């Protein structure tokens, strides 16, 4: 009984941790997109934007 309760607690904590990590990654990606959009509007070369933000050229071209 104790082992199953402990396993359930660990599974729950891992699920929460994973969800937090994914949310953080999504937020960082959205921030990179916003930066890229602003740089593209200022006519900065897309290769520089890609290098700076870590976004792909394709992602930047879609903005």
N, C-alpha and C positions, 0 to 999 in steps of 0.2 A: 504494500500500500504506500509506504513512504517513498519507494523508488519511483512509482508511477506519478506521485504528486510532484516529486522533484523534477522528473522528466517533463511534466506538463509545464512547470514553472520555467524551466530552462528553454523549452520550445517557445513559450510565450515571450520571454525576454529576447530571444533570437529573432522572432518575428517582428517585434517592435523595433529592434535595432536595425534590421534590414529595411523596414519601411522608412525609418528616419534617414538612413543613408541614401535611399532612392529619392526621397523628397529633397534632400540637400543637393544631390547630383542634378535633379531636374531644375532646381532653382539656379544653380550655377550655369547650366546650359542656357536657360532663359536669359540670364544676365549677359552671357557671352553673345547671344543673339541681339540683344538690345544694343550692346556696344558696337557690334558689327554693323547693325543698321545705321547707327549714328555716324560711324566712320565712312560707310558707303555713301551716305547722304552728303558727306563732306568731300566726296570724290577721291578718297584714299584708295590706292591700288588694292585689289582684292587679295593679291598674294601677301601683301603686308598685313591685311586684316586677318587672313587665315593664320599666318605665323603668330600674330599677336594674341588672337582669341582661341586658337586651337580648333576652330571650326573648319569644315571642309570647304573647298571652293564651291562645290555644288550648293551647300547650305547658304553660303553668302550670296551666290547668284540668285537664289530664290527670294531674297529679301527685297 
